[in-house]
Amino acid sequence: MGKADMMGVATKAIAGCFALAAFSVAVIAGLASDNTAASILTRALFAMVACYPVGLLVGFVCRHVIEQHFGEPPEPSDETGTVSGPAEQSAESAEKAEDVIVV
């Protein structure tokens, strides 16, 4: 099972958890308000169906964030093979900008 397969499984698992949580909350709320069994189950099923796509959306967002965080490592910026940090990169950009701007 590859990395992409595991991410798809995680997205579907998040969606399933959202759906089951919605179902559980709807059943408990229905029982607490003394509704009929048919009414409780109907509303719980609607809640489950409505929350599954929300869970998929959250799963896709989490997948995107994880892929961005653990994506490709930064490219070495100089001959020594070291990676320059953001401060060094902004200092280099400022020097290049000063060379371009002539007052």
matplotlib code that plots the C-alpha trace (Angstrom):
import matplotlib.pyplot as plt

x = [0.0, 1.6, 1.7, -1.2, -3.3, -2.8, -3.7, -7.0, -7.7, -7.1, -9.4, -12.2, -11.6, -12.0, -15.2, -16.5, -15.8, -17.6, -20.6, -20.7, -20.3, -23.3, -25.4, -24.5, -25.3, -28.6, -29.6, -28.7, -30.5, -33.6, -33.7, -33.2, -36.2, -38.4, -39.0, -40.3, -37.8, -38.7, -38.1, -34.8, -33.4, -34.6, -33.0, -29.9, -29.5, -30.0, -27.3, -24.9, -25.4, -25.0, -21.8, -20.0, -19.1, -18.1, -15.7, -14.4, -13.7, -11.9, -9.9, -8.9, -7.7, -5.7, -4.2, -3.2, -1.7, 0.3, 1.5, 2.6, 4.4, 6.2, 6.6, 9.9, 12.8, 14.2, 16.9, 20.5, 21.1, 24.9, 27.8, 28.4, 25.1, 23.7, 20.2, 19.9, 17.3, 14.6, 16.8, 19.6, 17.2, 15.6, 19.0, 20.0, 16.8, 17.4, 20.9, 19.6, 16.8, 19.4, 21.4, 18.4, 17.1, 19.3, 18.4]
y = [0.0, 3.3, 6.7, 8.0, 5.0, 5.6, 9.3, 8.3, 5.8, 8.5, 11.0, 8.4, 7.5, 11.1, 11.3, 8.2, 9.5, 12.7, 10.8, 8.4, 11.3, 13.1, 9.9, 9.4, 13.0, 12.9, 9.6, 10.9, 14.2, 12.4, 10.0, 13.0, 14.7, 11.6, 11.4, 8.3, 5.7, 6.3, 10.0, 9.5, 7.1, 9.2, 12.4, 10.5, 9.1, 12.5, 13.9, 11.1, 11.6, 15.4, 15.1, 12.6, 15.2, 17.6, 15.0, 14.4, 18.1, 18.2, 15.1, 16.6, 19.8, 17.7, 15.7, 18.9, 20.4, 17.2, 17.0, 20.7, 20.2, 16.9, 17.7, 18.1, 19.3, 22.7, 22.9, 23.7, 27.4, 27.5, 25.4, 23.9, 22.1, 24.0, 25.3, 29.0, 30.0, 32.6, 35.4, 34.7, 34.5, 37.8, 39.5, 38.1, 39.5, 42.9, 43.0, 42.1, 44.8, 47.4, 46.6, 47.1, 50.3, 53.2, 56.6]
z = [0.0, -1.2, 0.4, -1.7, -0.8, 2.9, 2.5, 0.8, 3.6, 6.2, 4.3, 4.2, 7.9, 8.9, 6.9, 8.5, 11.9, 11.2, 9.9, 12.9, 15.3, 13.7, 13.8, 17.5, 18.5, 16.6, 18.3, 21.8, 21.2, 19.9, 22.9, 25.3, 23.7, 23.8, 20.0, 18.4, 17.2, 13.5, 13.9, 15.7, 13.1, 10.2, 11.5, 12.5, 9.0, 7.5, 9.8, 8.9, 5.2, 5.6, 7.7, 5.5, 2.8, 5.5, 6.8, 3.3, 2.9, 6.3, 5.3, 2.0, 3.8, 6.3, 3.4, 1.6, 4.8, 5.5, 1.9, 2.0, 5.3, 4.4, 0.7, -1.2, 0.9, 0.1, -2.6, -1.6, -2.4, -2.6, -3.7, -0.2, -0.3, 2.8, 2.8, 3.5, 6.0, 5.5, 7.0, 4.6, 1.7, 2.5, 3.0, -0.5, -2.0, -0.4, -1.8, -5.3, -5.0, -4.0, -7.1, -9.3, -7.7, -8.6, -7.1]

ax = plt.figure().add_subplot(projection="3d")
ax.plot(x, y, z, "-o")
ax.set_aspect("equal")
plt.show()
